[in-house]
């Protein structure tokens, strides 16, 4: 937990924060509305005697206190998908509509991609990009089990994403759920902190800014981009936003977070960021008993 | 358009035989007719879908808003729907699950214990007096018969076609 001590200045109750970080996460499933609506999925859980509890803020999430997500009939049918509770947030903030063109810039293994496809009701176009072929195989397997059919998958560095296969038309919305130092997943994978280094944080921040810039460029004026990570590090969050705000035509906009959250920080270790980064939301594990998360919404264009 | 199938890119299926440039490539018309004749799944089911070949005989169904021009070199386009370029075409598990509830023939309902064996990848004797060949396998879940996958029926036995990665012992 030593790595996390650097965030104490940002926390009102660091004891509660550490206590939450030490607790394992409950298993959560999301109902895949492409294949079954919530009532049907719930009926299947009941028919299979699987104990489940509704998650307050999201009608399609269930907590499974006594089992793992993958070993039951509704999962086999792709009616359910195991997905950490807080990671269901960015797709909801992006709010894709049926018929729209959506880009998922760092897509594998596809929990959020398939959630985006479900929110478009499997219409329009969802383009999922990742540069890791092995992880793309997981994405494809998840998308197929979940019955997604409006999905195009590209293998490339998203910083150089080409719109050419897609009639060179910009997207209505894009999600950058960026690769990151993953501190917020400590409840799932405690080893993540052992691999932590400031060099890695600073290196990956460059990649994150590149991804976000390309997403803004590839989205039409008036469109929306959501930037999210599962890290607490301002270097990978507010600093990335600050850098992109100065270079691309976009602005941060406020949004209602259905989960308890703190505003983005405008100052960190002597560096100041654009004041609008306060519109971003930081979600600490002790707030909602979830993993840690960061989420920002950007409007593209002047 | 090139005159042979290129394994690592997507080519849209020709609409009809007259439009075909690549030998052996199935047509959209033939794919629709096959779903209809073999399973009773009506062509209207696929009105919003285009079909593409990537990998010899591997046919993908893409819910197409007219946004992708053929050919295209990407890693995925919709879902794999069937295996063609062989005597008996074979639906994928994914297509059976997604479209199989519309099937009115060549579908077999398995009781729970048999459905579990099928999901585990095991072959088993079943009682079936219909056609031989690939059947859509259903079982009851939450009060409905829901399609689970594809089995190959011959000589009184149903062979599970559930791909290795999708097999489970529930």
Contacts between the chains, C-beta under 8 A, distances in Angstrom:
chain1	res1	chain2	res2	distance
A	35	B	97	7.3
A	35	B	98	7.3
A	40	B	142	6.0
A	43	B	142	3.9
A	43	B	143	6.8
A	44	B	141	5.4
A	44	B	142	4.2
A	46	B	142	7.6
A	47	B	141	6.7
A	47	B	142	4.9
A	47	B	143	7.5
A	70	B	168	7.8
A	71	B	168	6.9
A	71	B	170	6.5
A	72	B	170	6.8
A	73	B	141	5.3
A	73	B	170	6.9
A	74	B	141	7.1
A	74	B	142	7.9
A	76	B	119	6.4
A	76	B	148	7.4
A	76	B	166	7.8
A	76	B	168	6.0
A	76	B	170	7.4
A	77	B	97	6.3
A	77	B	141	6.8
A	77	B	146	6.2
A	77	B	148	7.2
A	78	B	97	6.4
A	99	B	65	7.2
A	101	B	67	6.9
A	122	B	63	6.0
A	123	B	48	8.0
A	123	B	63	6.7
A	123	B	65	7.0
A	124	B	65	5.7
A	125	B	65	5.7
A	125	B	67	4.9
A	125	B	68	7.8
A	128	B	76	7.7
A	136	B	75	5.9
A	136	B	76	7.8
A	139	B	76	7.9
A	140	B	75	7.4
A	140	B	76	5.4
A	141	B	165	6.5
A	143	B	76	7.3
A	143	B	79	7.2
A	144	B	79	5.2
A	144	B	80	7.0
A	144	B	92	8.0
A	144	B	94	4.4
A	145	B	94	7.3
A	145	B	166	7.4
A	147	B	79	7.1
A	147	B	94	6.7
A	147	B	97	6.3
A	147	B	98	4.4
A	148	B	79	6.9
A	149	B	49	7.1
A	149	B	61	6.0
A	149	B	62	6.4
A	149	B	63	4.2
A	149	B	78	4.6
A	149	B	79	5.4
A	149	B	98	7.1
A	150	B	62	7.6
A	150	B	63	4.4
A	150	B	65	7.6
A	150	B	78	7.3
A	151	B	76	6.5
A	151	B	77	7.8
A	151	B	78	6.6
A	152	B	62	7.7
A	152	B	68	6.4
A	152	B	74	5.8
A	152	B	76	6.6
A	152	B	77	5.4
A	153	B	74	6.2
A	153	B	75	4.4
A	153	B	76	3.2
A	153	B	77	7.5
A	154	B	74	4.9
A	154	B	75	6.3
A	155	B	74	7.5
A	155	B	75	4.8
A	165	B	68	6.2
A	165	B	69	7.4
A	165	B	72	4.7
A	165	B	73	7.6
A	165	B	74	5.7
A	166	B	67	5.6
A	166	B	68	6.4
A	167	B	67	5.8
A	167	B	68	7.7
A	167	B	69	6.8
A	169	B	67	7.3
